[in-house]
Amino acid sequence: MSERVPDGEQGRAANDDLPLARAGKVARAAPAARPGFDRKTIALVYDFDGTLSPRPMQEYTFLPKIGEDAKSFWAESNRLAREHAADPLITYMHLMYKKAKAKGVRIDREDLVALGRGVDLFPGVTEWFEAIGEYVKIRAEAPGVALRHYLISSGLTEIIEGTAIYPHFHNVFASEYWFDAYDLPFPKRVITDTGKTQYLFRINKGVEDLRESINQHMPEESRPIPFANMIYFGDGDTDVPSMAVMRKNGGHSIAVYPPGKPKAKCVDLFKAARIDFFAPADYRRGSDLFRRTCLIIDRILADIRVQEEVWRIGREVARSR
Ligand SMILES: [Mg+2]
């Protein structure tokens, strides 16, 4: 239930709100209008598979547990999806449990969370969140600037919950199962490539409670986290819709590739102007990725200062009428 936030948490500011995802409660509405300039939250939004972790998360523990070879599992899943014109994500979610059942392996929600502990992360990911937090704190030069990390993944909420980095996310939007509705676990929420963009808008509008509709009109100036304050991190074609939404709305995107491996996909994304930068997925302080992310953060912080000044002048002008 990682998309939820405790009641009464609305409007919490700054870095004190990191562990909300862990709290597993319900949700945040758009914050009420506050007296000061309040569009000072920066959101770093990550894809998971291939971006924070080298391989699809299911390959580390779930598939070995049911005795499946990753390559043949994905080949079968993709073939089935094609044959039946089925959604590939629903197909893989179904096939995983169908195979587990056939092998007589029972994997309930707790087991799935426990499997998350075996997921590998790229170098420096574990320390990244605090390091970037420190950078923002040093460079903010204004009170009230907050930093949040979000995850939007087609992978499984339950596995992500089991990873060591889960507590760093303000919110996690990922595919998820019902565990009690049917004999086999059944997809409760499936996050497709294009579906990911919905969650970008939820972050942008502050409508993170999934029970609330995202479709209601909200003027740009009322949106708590402007796209210009957001950076999206992804690794490939499945991130193109999200990168396109970011860039078209004034936001930022960075693509990563596995250190030491080909970067052709990133070059394509760069040439197509889907991304601001690309870099090896080395999240350690001082890496190209760290440095390039900090460059964009500097720009965001400068924009926030400019907008806050404009807001102050606007308020003075309004008062002196
Ligand atoms: Mg990916």
py3Dmol code that shows the C-alpha trace and the ligand (Angstrom):
import py3Dmol

protein = """\
ATOM      1  CA  MET A   1       0.000   0.000   0.000  1.00  0.00           C
ATOM      2  CA  SER A   2       2.917   2.207  -0.606  1.00  0.00           C
ATOM      3  CA  GLU A   3       0.996   4.890  -2.443  1.00  0.00           C
ATOM      4  CA  ARG A   4      -0.561   5.972   0.801  1.00  0.00           C
ATOM      5  CA  VAL A   5       0.318   8.555   3.342  1.00  0.00           C
ATOM      6  CA  PRO A   6      -0.935   9.018   6.903  1.00  0.00           C
ATOM      7  CA  ASP A   7      -3.891  11.265   7.531  1.00  0.00           C
ATOM      8  CA  GLY A   8      -2.890  14.722   8.622  1.00  0.00           C
ATOM      9  CA  GLU A   9       0.360  14.642   6.727  1.00  0.00           C
ATOM     10  CA  GLN A  10      -0.767  17.151   4.148  1.00  0.00           C
ATOM     11  CA  GLY A  11       1.454  20.105   3.722  1.00  0.00           C
ATOM     12  CA  ARG A  12       4.432  18.643   5.536  1.00  0.00           C
ATOM     13  CA  ALA A  13       7.502  20.324   4.216  1.00  0.00           C
ATOM     14  CA  ALA A  14      11.183  19.778   3.730  1.00  0.00           C
ATOM     15  CA  ASN A  15      13.172  16.617   4.156  1.00  0.00           C
ATOM     16  CA  ASP A  16      11.275  15.449   7.193  1.00  0.00           C
ATOM     17  CA  ASP A  17       8.742  13.700   5.013  1.00  0.00           C
ATOM     18  CA  LEU A  18      10.954  10.961   3.630  1.00  0.00           C
ATOM     19  CA  PRO A  19       9.507   7.912   5.354  1.00  0.00           C
ATOM     20  CA  LEU A  20       5.879   8.436   4.338  1.00  0.00           C
ATOM     21  CA  ALA A  21       5.859   5.549   1.892  1.00  0.00           C
ATOM     22  CA  ARG A  22       6.815   3.204   4.688  1.00  0.00           C
ATOM     23  CA  ALA A  23       3.941   4.345   6.836  1.00  0.00           C
ATOM     24  CA  GLY A  24       1.470   2.553   4.604  1.00  0.00           C
ATOM     25  CA  LYS A  25      -1.579   4.696   5.237  1.00  0.00           C
ATOM     26  CA  VAL A  26      -3.705   6.948   3.157  1.00  0.00           C
ATOM     27  CA  ALA A  27      -2.882   9.768   1.087  1.00  0.00           C
ATOM     28  CA  ARG A  28      -2.302  13.283   0.395  1.00  0.00           C
ATOM     29  CA  ALA A  29      -4.612  15.818  -1.150  1.00  0.00           C
ATOM     30  CA  ALA A  30      -3.450  19.043  -2.733  1.00  0.00           C
ATOM     31  CA  PRO A  31      -2.118  21.183   0.104  1.00  0.00           C
ATOM     32  CA  ALA A  32      -4.318  24.066   1.166  1.00  0.00           C
ATOM     33  CA  ALA A  33      -3.142  27.491   0.048  1.00  0.00           C
ATOM     34  CA  ARG A  34      -0.537  28.756   2.485  1.00  0.00           C
ATOM     35  CA  PRO A  35       0.484  32.342   3.126  1.00  0.00           C
ATOM     36  CA  GLY A  36       3.992  32.072   1.623  1.00  0.00           C
ATOM     37  CA  PHE A  37       5.322  31.034  -1.757  1.00  0.00           C
ATOM     38  CA  ASP A  38       4.976  27.282  -1.477  1.00  0.00           C
ATOM     39  CA  ARG A  39       6.048  25.801  -4.810  1.00  0.00           C
ATOM     40  CA  LYS A  40       9.441  24.928  -3.395  1.00  0.00           C
ATOM     41  CA  THR A  41       9.372  21.161  -3.462  1.00  0.00           C
ATOM     42  CA  ILE A  42      11.759  19.349  -5.800  1.00  0.00           C
ATOM     43  CA  ALA A  43      10.741  15.854  -6.915  1.00  0.00           C
ATOM     44  CA  LEU A  44      13.177  13.267  -8.221  1.00  0.00           C
ATOM     45  CA  VAL A  45      11.162  10.507  -9.897  1.00  0.00           C
ATOM     46  CA  TYR A  46      12.727   7.143 -10.731  1.00  0.00           C
ATOM     47  CA  ASP A  47      11.970   4.137 -12.849  1.00  0.00           C
ATOM     48  CA  PHE A  48      13.270   1.020 -11.052  1.00  0.00           C
ATOM     49  CA  ASP A  49      14.297  -1.817 -13.387  1.00  0.00           C
ATOM     50  CA  GLY A  50      17.396  -0.832 -15.360  1.00  0.00           C
ATOM     51  CA  THR A  51      17.491   2.564 -13.659  1.00  0.00           C
ATOM     52  CA  LEU A  52      18.144   1.869  -9.965  1.00  0.00           C
ATOM     53  CA  SER A  53      18.639  -1.878 -10.372  1.00  0.00           C
ATOM     54  CA  PRO A  54      20.555  -3.609 -13.182  1.00  0.00           C
ATOM     55  CA  ARG A  55      17.923  -6.235 -14.034  1.00  0.00           C
ATOM     56  CA  PRO A  56      14.142  -6.652 -13.774  1.00  0.00           C
ATOM     57  CA  MET A  57      13.411  -7.131 -10.073  1.00  0.00           C
ATOM     58  CA  GLN A  58      11.640 -10.453 -10.608  1.00  0.00           C
ATOM     59  CA  GLU A  59      14.858 -12.022 -11.868  1.00  0.00           C
ATOM     60  CA  TYR A  60      16.762 -11.817  -8.597  1.00  0.00           C
ATOM     61  CA  THR A  61      14.600 -13.954  -6.390  1.00  0.00           C
ATOM     62  CA  PHE A  62      11.064 -14.730  -7.587  1.00  0.00           C
ATOM     63  CA  LEU A  63      12.002 -16.538 -10.786  1.00  0.00           C
ATOM     64  CA  PRO A  64      14.859 -18.534  -9.182  1.00  0.00           C
ATOM     65  CA  LYS A  65      12.489 -19.494  -6.345  1.00  0.00           C
ATOM     66  CA  ILE A  66      10.089 -21.089  -8.807  1.00  0.00           C
ATOM     67  CA  GLY A  67      12.942 -22.604 -10.801  1.00  0.00           C
ATOM     68  CA  GLU A  68      12.443 -20.414 -13.889  1.00  0.00           C
ATOM     69  CA  ASP A  69      15.191 -19.201 -16.162  1.00  0.00           C
ATOM     70  CA  ALA A  70      14.692 -15.440 -16.591  1.00  0.00           C
ATOM     71  CA  LYS A  71      15.321 -15.371 -20.322  1.00  0.00           C
ATOM     72  CA  SER A  72      12.873 -18.154 -21.125  1.00  0.00           C
ATOM     73  CA  PHE A  73      10.278 -16.745 -18.696  1.00  0.00           C
ATOM     74  CA  TRP A  74      10.225 -13.331 -20.378  1.00  0.00           C
ATOM     75  CA  ALA A  75      10.276 -14.938 -23.842  1.00  0.00           C
ATOM     76  CA  GLU A  76       7.241 -17.051 -22.928  1.00  0.00           C
ATOM     77  CA  SER A  77       5.437 -14.136 -21.301  1.00  0.00           C
ATOM     78  CA  ASN A  78       6.003 -11.870 -24.323  1.00  0.00           C
ATOM     79  CA  ARG A  79       4.997 -14.631 -26.736  1.00  0.00           C
ATOM     80  CA  LEU A  80       1.741 -15.256 -24.816  1.00  0.00           C
ATOM     81  CA  ALA A  81       0.980 -11.526 -24.725  1.00  0.00           C
ATOM     82  CA  ARG A  82       1.519 -11.270 -28.476  1.00  0.00           C
ATOM     83  CA  GLU A  83      -0.489 -14.409 -29.279  1.00  0.00           C
ATOM     84  CA  HIS A  84      -3.475 -13.262 -27.258  1.00  0.00           C
ATOM     85  CA  ALA A  85      -3.052  -9.534 -27.880  1.00  0.00           C
ATOM     86  CA  ALA A  86      -2.883  -9.238 -24.090  1.00  0.00           C
ATOM     87  CA  ASP A  87      -1.266  -6.501 -22.058  1.00  0.00           C
ATOM     88  CA  PRO A  88       2.327  -7.696 -21.517  1.00  0.00           C
ATOM     89  CA  LEU A  89       2.380  -6.537 -17.899  1.00  0.00           C
ATOM     90  CA  ILE A  90      -0.844  -8.285 -16.896  1.00  0.00           C
ATOM     91  CA  THR A  91       0.464 -11.343 -18.709  1.00  0.00           C
ATOM     92  CA  TYR A  92       3.720 -11.472 -16.750  1.00  0.00           C
ATOM     93  CA  MET A  93       1.945 -10.872 -13.439  1.00  0.00           C
ATOM     94  CA  HIS A  94      -0.422 -13.741 -14.162  1.00  0.00           C
ATOM     95  CA  LEU A  95       2.228 -16.077 -15.533  1.00  0.00           C
ATOM     96  CA  MET A  96       4.494 -15.699 -12.478  1.00  0.00           C
ATOM     97  CA  TYR A  97       1.839 -17.071 -10.159  1.00  0.00           C
ATOM     98  CA  LYS A  98       0.542 -19.631 -12.608  1.00  0.00           C
ATOM     99  CA  LYS A  99       4.037 -21.090 -12.721  1.00  0.00           C
ATOM    100  CA  ALA A 100       4.502 -20.839  -8.957  1.00  0.00           C
ATOM    101  CA  LYS A 101       1.280 -22.792  -8.463  1.00  0.00           C
ATOM    102  CA  ALA A 102       2.279 -25.415 -11.034  1.00  0.00           C
ATOM    103  CA  LYS A 103       5.560 -25.894  -9.142  1.00  0.00           C
ATOM    104  CA  GLY A 104       3.729 -26.076  -5.817  1.00  0.00           C
ATOM    105  CA  VAL A 105       5.546 -22.971  -4.486  1.00  0.00           C
ATOM    106  CA  ARG A 106       3.348 -20.736  -2.363  1.00  0.00           C
ATOM    107  CA  ILE A 107       4.412 -17.073  -2.326  1.00  0.00           C
ATOM    108  CA  ASP A 108       2.186 -14.753  -0.319  1.00  0.00           C
ATOM    109  CA  ARG A 109       2.533 -11.012   0.158  1.00  0.00           C
ATOM    110  CA  GLU A 110       5.070 -11.289   2.994  1.00  0.00           C
ATOM    111  CA  ASP A 111       7.174 -13.716   0.961  1.00  0.00           C
ATOM    112  CA  LEU A 112       7.162 -11.301  -1.948  1.00  0.00           C
ATOM    113  CA  VAL A 113       8.308  -8.430   0.303  1.00  0.00           C
ATOM    114  CA  ALA A 114      11.055 -10.669   1.711  1.00  0.00           C
ATOM    115  CA  LEU A 115      12.194 -11.404  -1.843  1.00  0.00           C
ATOM    116  CA  GLY A 116      12.866  -7.689  -2.286  1.00  0.00           C
ATOM    117  CA  ARG A 117      15.883  -7.983  -0.005  1.00  0.00           C
ATOM    118  CA  GLY A 118      17.707  -9.887  -2.717  1.00  0.00           C
ATOM    119  CA  VAL A 119      17.374  -7.199  -5.393  1.00  0.00           C
ATOM    120  CA  ASP A 120      20.689  -5.692  -6.568  1.00  0.00           C
ATOM    121  CA  LEU A 121      21.135  -1.940  -6.918  1.00  0.00           C
ATOM    122  CA  PHE A 122      23.586   0.056  -9.032  1.00  0.00           C
ATOM    123  CA  PRO A 123      26.689   1.435  -7.262  1.00  0.00           C
ATOM    124  CA  GLY A 124      25.931   4.307  -4.914  1.00  0.00           C
ATOM    125  CA  VAL A 125      22.121   3.998  -5.025  1.00  0.00           C
ATOM    126  CA  THR A 126      21.902   3.274  -1.307  1.00  0.00           C
ATOM    127  CA  GLU A 127      23.797   6.458  -0.386  1.00  0.00           C
ATOM    128  CA  TRP A 128      22.360   8.625  -3.190  1.00  0.00           C
ATOM    129  CA  PHE A 129      19.256   9.823  -1.388  1.00  0.00           C
ATOM    130  CA  GLU A 130      21.101  11.306   1.555  1.00  0.00           C
ATOM    131  CA  ALA A 131      23.905  12.700  -0.600  1.00  0.00           C
ATOM    132  CA  ILE A 132      21.483  14.535  -2.906  1.00  0.00           C
ATOM    133  CA  GLY A 133      19.529  15.692   0.162  1.00  0.00           C
ATOM    134  CA  GLU A 134      22.700  17.211   1.581  1.00  0.00           C
ATOM    135  CA  TYR A 135      23.444  18.937  -1.712  1.00  0.00           C
ATOM    136  CA  VAL A 136      19.984  20.494  -1.848  1.00  0.00           C
ATOM    137  CA  LYS A 137      20.276  21.619   1.766  1.00  0.00           C
ATOM    138  CA  ILE A 138      23.633  23.315   1.098  1.00  0.00           C
ATOM    139  CA  ARG A 139      22.564  24.968  -2.163  1.00  0.00           C
ATOM    140  CA  ALA A 140      18.969  25.941  -1.351  1.00  0.00           C
ATOM    141  CA  GLU A 141      19.831  29.405   0.031  1.00  0.00           C
ATOM    142  CA  ALA A 142      16.194  29.811   1.015  1.00  0.00           C
ATOM    143  CA  PRO A 143      14.075  28.273   3.753  1.00  0.00           C
ATOM    144  CA  GLY A 144      11.278  25.872   2.871  1.00  0.00           C
ATOM    145  CA  VAL A 145      12.900  24.052  -0.031  1.00  0.00           C
ATOM    146  CA  ALA A 146      11.987  20.375   0.203  1.00  0.00           C
ATOM    147  CA  LEU A 147      13.267  17.342  -1.668  1.00  0.00           C
ATOM    148  CA  ARG A 148      11.208  14.243  -2.363  1.00  0.00           C
ATOM    149  CA  HIS A 149      12.013  10.981  -4.112  1.00  0.00           C
ATOM    150  CA  TYR A 150       9.290   9.043  -5.933  1.00  0.00           C
ATOM    151  CA  LEU A 151       9.291   5.684  -7.659  1.00  0.00           C
ATOM    152  CA  ILE A 152       7.065   4.834 -10.621  1.00  0.00           C
ATOM    153  CA  SER A 153       7.558   1.242 -11.715  1.00  0.00           C
ATOM    154  CA  SER A 154       5.858  -1.450 -13.746  1.00  0.00           C
ATOM    155  CA  GLY A 155       7.482  -3.863 -11.296  1.00  0.00           C
ATOM    156  CA  LEU A 156       5.907  -5.042  -8.078  1.00  0.00           C
ATOM    157  CA  THR A 157       5.146  -2.838  -5.077  1.00  0.00           C
ATOM    158  CA  GLU A 158       5.660  -5.803  -2.773  1.00  0.00           C
ATOM    159  CA  ILE A 159       9.206  -6.518  -3.964  1.00  0.00           C
ATOM    160  CA  ILE A 160      10.113  -2.801  -3.831  1.00  0.00           C
ATOM    161  CA  GLU A 161       8.879  -2.677  -0.228  1.00  0.00           C
ATOM    162  CA  GLY A 162      11.477  -5.251   0.650  1.00  0.00           C
ATOM    163  CA  THR A 163      14.436  -3.296  -0.753  1.00  0.00           C
ATOM    164  CA  ALA A 164      16.721  -1.316   1.537  1.00  0.00           C
ATOM    165  CA  ILE A 165      15.958   1.964  -0.261  1.00  0.00           C
ATOM    166  CA  TYR A 166      12.155   1.800   0.152  1.00  0.00           C
ATOM    167  CA  PRO A 167      12.096   4.135   3.190  1.00  0.00           C
ATOM    168  CA  HIS A 168      13.670   6.926   1.126  1.00  0.00           C
ATOM    169  CA  PHE A 169      10.657   7.265  -1.162  1.00  0.00           C
ATOM    170  CA  HIS A 170       7.971   9.764  -0.373  1.00  0.00           C
ATOM    171  CA  ASN A 171       5.661   7.565  -2.414  1.00  0.00           C
ATOM    172  CA  VAL A 172       5.904   4.453  -4.572  1.00  0.00           C
ATOM    173  CA  PHE A 173       3.595   3.842  -7.501  1.00  0.00           C
ATOM    174  CA  ALA A 174       4.021   0.326  -8.840  1.00  0.00           C
ATOM    175  CA  SER A 175       2.052  -2.659 -10.014  1.00  0.00           C
ATOM    176  CA  GLU A 176       0.452  -4.600  -7.197  1.00  0.00           C
ATOM    177  CA  TYR A 177      -1.507  -7.788  -6.492  1.00  0.00           C
ATOM    178  CA  TRP A 178      -4.723  -8.631  -4.690  1.00  0.00           C
ATOM    179  CA  PHE A 179      -3.780 -11.478  -2.401  1.00  0.00           C
ATOM    180  CA  ASP A 180      -7.167 -12.492  -1.165  1.00  0.00           C
ATOM    181  CA  ALA A 181      -9.553 -12.038  -4.045  1.00  0.00           C
ATOM    182  CA  TYR A 182      -8.955 -15.259  -5.929  1.00  0.00           C
ATOM    183  CA  ASP A 183      -7.179 -18.531  -5.744  1.00  0.00           C
ATOM    184  CA  LEU A 184      -4.151 -17.071  -7.531  1.00  0.00           C
ATOM    185  CA  PRO A 185      -2.994 -13.525  -6.713  1.00  0.00           C
ATOM    186  CA  PHE A 186      -4.638 -11.201  -9.178  1.00  0.00           C
ATOM    187  CA  PRO A 187      -3.304  -7.906 -10.583  1.00  0.00           C
ATOM    188  CA  LYS A 188      -4.771  -5.065  -8.529  1.00  0.00           C
ATOM    189  CA  ARG A 189      -2.940  -2.278 -10.290  1.00  0.00           C
ATOM    190  CA  VAL A 190      -0.860  -2.517 -13.439  1.00  0.00           C
ATOM    191  CA  ILE A 191       1.398   0.382 -14.348  1.00  0.00           C
ATOM    192  CA  THR A 192       2.124   0.431 -18.058  1.00  0.00           C
ATOM    193  CA  ASP A 193       4.634   2.645 -19.859  1.00  0.00           C
ATOM    194  CA  THR A 194       2.029   5.244 -20.766  1.00  0.00           C
ATOM    195  CA  GLY A 195       0.170   4.677 -17.490  1.00  0.00           C
ATOM    196  CA  LYS A 196       3.291   5.939 -15.696  1.00  0.00           C
ATOM    197  CA  THR A 197       2.513   9.445 -16.909  1.00  0.00           C
ATOM    198  CA  GLN A 198      -0.654   9.514 -14.796  1.00  0.00           C
ATOM    199  CA  TYR A 199       1.531   9.335 -11.700  1.00  0.00           C
ATOM    200  CA  LEU A 200       3.700  12.205 -12.898  1.00  0.00           C
ATOM    201  CA  PHE A 201       0.528  14.290 -13.020  1.00  0.00           C
ATOM    202  CA  ARG A 202      -0.497  13.015  -9.580  1.00  0.00           C
ATOM    203  CA  ILE A 203       2.837  14.223  -8.181  1.00  0.00           C
ATOM    204  CA  ASN A 204       2.499  17.503 -10.092  1.00  0.00           C
ATOM    205  CA  LYS A 205      -1.048  18.132  -8.823  1.00  0.00           C
ATOM    206  CA  GLY A 206      -0.514  16.754  -5.317  1.00  0.00           C
ATOM    207  CA  VAL A 207      -3.246  14.177  -5.870  1.00  0.00           C
ATOM    208  CA  GLU A 208      -1.399  11.109  -4.633  1.00  0.00           C
ATOM    209  CA  ASP A 209      -4.401   9.353  -3.098  1.00  0.00           C
ATOM    210  CA  LEU A 210      -5.276   6.839  -5.799  1.00  0.00           C
ATOM    211  CA  ARG A 211      -8.930   6.948  -4.755  1.00  0.00           C
ATOM    212  CA  GLU A 212      -9.086  10.542  -5.963  1.00  0.00           C
ATOM    213  CA  SER A 213      -9.543  11.315  -9.636  1.00  0.00           C
ATOM    214  CA  ILE A 214      -6.614  12.937 -11.368  1.00  0.00           C
ATOM    215  CA  ASN A 215      -8.703  14.316 -14.207  1.00  0.00           C
ATOM    216  CA  GLN A 216     -10.135  17.404 -12.560  1.00  0.00           C
ATOM    217  CA  HIS A 217      -8.797  20.649 -13.936  1.00  0.00           C
ATOM    218  CA  MET A 218      -6.196  22.353 -11.751  1.00  0.00           C
ATOM    219  CA  PRO A 219      -4.648  25.662 -12.872  1.00  0.00           C
ATOM    220  CA  GLU A 220      -0.866  25.531 -13.278  1.00  0.00           C
ATOM    221  CA  GLU A 221      -0.242  27.986 -10.442  1.00  0.00           C
ATOM    222  CA  SER A 222      -2.156  25.786  -7.964  1.00  0.00           C
ATOM    223  CA  ARG A 223      -0.090  22.696  -8.658  1.00  0.00           C
ATOM    224  CA  PRO A 224       2.203  22.066  -5.696  1.00  0.00           C
ATOM    225  CA  ILE A 225       5.121  20.539  -7.630  1.00  0.00           C
ATOM    226  CA  PRO A 226       5.572  22.199 -11.050  1.00  0.00           C
ATOM    227  CA  PHE A 227       7.097  19.961 -13.723  1.00  0.00           C
ATOM    228  CA  ALA A 228       9.980  22.437 -13.808  1.00  0.00           C
ATOM    229  CA  ASN A 229      10.839  21.217 -10.260  1.00  0.00           C
ATOM    230  CA  MET A 230      10.919  17.569 -11.320  1.00  0.00           C
ATOM    231  CA  ILE A 231      13.645  15.307 -12.717  1.00  0.00           C
ATOM    232  CA  TYR A 232      12.698  11.906 -14.164  1.00  0.00           C
ATOM    233  CA  PHE A 233      15.295   9.115 -14.230  1.00  0.00           C
ATOM    234  CA  GLY A 234      14.831   6.229 -16.679  1.00  0.00           C
ATOM    235  CA  ASP A 235      16.765   3.816 -18.837  1.00  0.00           C
ATOM    236  CA  GLY A 236      14.991   3.137 -22.088  1.00  0.00           C
ATOM    237  CA  ASP A 237      11.997   2.860 -24.392  1.00  0.00           C
ATOM    238  CA  THR A 238       9.557   2.100 -21.580  1.00  0.00           C
ATOM    239  CA  ASP A 239      10.371   5.552 -20.164  1.00  0.00           C
ATOM    240  CA  VAL A 240       9.723   7.481 -23.369  1.00  0.00           C
ATOM    241  CA  PRO A 241       6.134   8.522 -22.512  1.00  0.00           C
ATOM    242  CA  SER A 242       7.247   9.784 -19.085  1.00  0.00           C
ATOM    243  CA  MET A 243      10.276  11.587 -20.513  1.00  0.00           C
ATOM    244  CA  ALA A 244       8.098  13.183 -23.193  1.00  0.00           C
ATOM    245  CA  VAL A 245       5.582  14.408 -20.601  1.00  0.00           C
ATOM    246  CA  MET A 246       8.386  15.818 -18.472  1.00  0.00           C
ATOM    247  CA  ARG A 247      10.109  17.662 -21.287  1.00  0.00           C
ATOM    248  CA  LYS A 248       6.920  19.006 -22.880  1.00  0.00           C
ATOM    249  CA  ASN A 249       5.842  20.462 -19.547  1.00  0.00           C
ATOM    250  CA  GLY A 250       9.120  22.165 -18.700  1.00  0.00           C
ATOM    251  CA  GLY A 251      10.512  19.306 -16.600  1.00  0.00           C
ATOM    252  CA  HIS A 252      13.794  17.435 -16.826  1.00  0.00           C
ATOM    253  CA  SER A 253      14.842  13.885 -17.693  1.00  0.00           C
ATOM    254  CA  ILE A 254      18.040  11.919 -17.297  1.00  0.00           C
ATOM    255  CA  ALA A 255      18.716   8.505 -18.826  1.00  0.00           C
ATOM    256  CA  VAL A 256      21.163   5.957 -17.449  1.00  0.00           C
ATOM    257  CA  TYR A 257      22.916   2.904 -18.855  1.00  0.00           C
ATOM    258  CA  PRO A 258      24.767   0.124 -17.041  1.00  0.00           C
ATOM    259  CA  PRO A 259      28.367   1.207 -16.325  1.00  0.00           C
ATOM    260  CA  GLY A 260      30.734  -0.308 -18.862  1.00  0.00           C
ATOM    261  CA  LYS A 261      27.908  -1.399 -21.194  1.00  0.00           C
ATOM    262  CA  PRO A 262      26.677   0.109 -24.481  1.00  0.00           C
ATOM    263  CA  LYS A 263      24.977   3.480 -24.275  1.00  0.00           C
ATOM    264  CA  ALA A 264      23.248   3.388 -27.690  1.00  0.00           C
ATOM    265  CA  LYS A 265      19.744   3.647 -26.175  1.00  0.00           C
ATOM    266  CA  CYS A 266      20.717   6.743 -24.206  1.00  0.00           C
ATOM    267  CA  VAL A 267      22.297   8.317 -27.291  1.00  0.00           C
ATOM    268  CA  ASP A 268      19.025   7.752 -29.194  1.00  0.00           C
ATOM    269  CA  LEU A 269      17.043   9.380 -26.378  1.00  0.00           C
ATOM    270  CA  PHE A 270      19.476  12.306 -26.285  1.00  0.00           C
ATOM    271  CA  LYS A 271      19.318  12.827 -30.059  1.00  0.00           C
ATOM    272  CA  ALA A 272      15.515  12.718 -29.934  1.00  0.00           C
ATOM    273  CA  ALA A 273      15.631  15.410 -27.196  1.00  0.00           C
ATOM    274  CA  ARG A 274      13.816  13.131 -24.746  1.00  0.00           C
ATOM    275  CA  ILE A 275      16.428  13.797 -22.074  1.00  0.00           C
ATOM    276  CA  ASP A 276      18.612  16.597 -20.777  1.00  0.00           C
ATOM    277  CA  PHE A 277      21.532  14.323 -19.957  1.00  0.00           C
ATOM    278  CA  PHE A 278      22.607  10.715 -19.848  1.00  0.00           C
ATOM    279  CA  ALA A 279      25.267   9.002 -17.756  1.00  0.00           C
ATOM    280  CA  PRO A 280      26.368   5.591 -16.518  1.00  0.00           C
ATOM    281  CA  ALA A 281      24.134   4.348 -13.675  1.00  0.00           C
ATOM    282  CA  ASP A 282      26.789   5.116 -11.082  1.00  0.00           C
ATOM    283  CA  TYR A 283      25.053   6.997  -8.293  1.00  0.00           C
ATOM    284  CA  ARG A 284      28.138   7.629  -6.178  1.00  0.00           C
ATOM    285  CA  ARG A 285      29.006  11.158  -5.130  1.00  0.00           C
ATOM    286  CA  GLY A 286      31.209  12.778  -7.788  1.00  0.00           C
ATOM    287  CA  SER A 287      30.047  10.505 -10.645  1.00  0.00           C
ATOM    288  CA  ASP A 288      28.852  12.000 -13.939  1.00  0.00           C
ATOM    289  CA  LEU A 289      25.291  11.151 -12.944  1.00  0.00           C
ATOM    290  CA  PHE A 290      25.658  12.867  -9.583  1.00  0.00           C
ATOM    291  CA  ARG A 291      27.266  15.930 -11.141  1.00  0.00           C
ATOM    292  CA  ARG A 292      24.700  16.258 -13.939  1.00  0.00           C
ATOM    293  CA  THR A 293      21.803  15.820 -11.540  1.00  0.00           C
ATOM    294  CA  CYS A 294      23.285  18.567  -9.345  1.00  0.00           C
ATOM    295  CA  LEU A 295      23.530  20.883 -12.377  1.00  0.00           C
ATOM    296  CA  ILE A 296      19.791  20.528 -12.994  1.00  0.00           C
ATOM    297  CA  ILE A 297      19.076  20.940  -9.281  1.00  0.00           C
ATOM    298  CA  ASP A 298      21.058  24.208  -9.327  1.00  0.00           C
ATOM    299  CA  ARG A 299      18.858  25.429 -12.161  1.00  0.00           C
ATOM    300  CA  ILE A 300      15.680  24.380 -10.333  1.00  0.00           C
ATOM    301  CA  LEU A 301      16.837  26.143  -7.162  1.00  0.00           C
ATOM    302  CA  ALA A 302      17.624  29.313  -9.112  1.00  0.00           C
ATOM    303  CA  ASP A 303      14.159  29.164 -10.724  1.00  0.00           C
ATOM    304  CA  ILE A 304      12.543  28.755  -7.333  1.00  0.00           C
ATOM    305  CA  ARG A 305      14.359  31.870  -6.048  1.00  0.00           C
ATOM    306  CA  VAL A 306      13.322  33.879  -9.108  1.00  0.00           C
ATOM    307  CA  GLN A 307       9.698  32.778  -8.822  1.00  0.00           C
ATOM    308  CA  GLU A 308       9.601  33.487  -5.119  1.00  0.00           C
ATOM    309  CA  GLU A 309      10.868  37.026  -5.793  1.00  0.00           C
ATOM    310  CA  VAL A 310       8.242  37.507  -8.515  1.00  0.00           C
ATOM    311  CA  TRP A 311       5.611  36.229  -6.076  1.00  0.00           C
ATOM    312  CA  ARG A 312       6.798  38.740  -3.407  1.00  0.00           C
ATOM    313  CA  ILE A 313       6.644  41.648  -5.849  1.00  0.00           C
ATOM    314  CA  GLY A 314       3.177  40.536  -6.976  1.00  0.00           C
ATOM    315  CA  ARG A 315       2.020  40.520  -3.365  1.00  0.00           C
ATOM    316  CA  GLU A 316       3.455  44.021  -2.740  1.00  0.00           C
ATOM    317  CA  VAL A 317       1.814  45.344  -5.895  1.00  0.00           C
ATOM    318  CA  ALA A 318      -1.508  43.865  -4.845  1.00  0.00           C
ATOM    319  CA  ARG A 319      -1.228  45.419  -1.346  1.00  0.00           C
ATOM    320  CA  SER A 320      -0.332  48.901  -2.585  1.00  0.00           C
ATOM    321  CA  ARG A 321      -3.408  49.204  -4.774  1.00  0.00           C
TER     322      ARG A 321
END
"""
ligand_1 = """\
1
MG
Mg 13.461 0.502 -16.803
"""
view = py3Dmol.view(width=600, height=400)
view.addModel(protein, "pdb")
view.setStyle({"model": 0}, {"cartoon": {"style": "trace"}})
view.addModel(ligand_1, "xyz")
view.setStyle({"model": 1}, {"stick": {}})
view.zoomTo()
view.show()
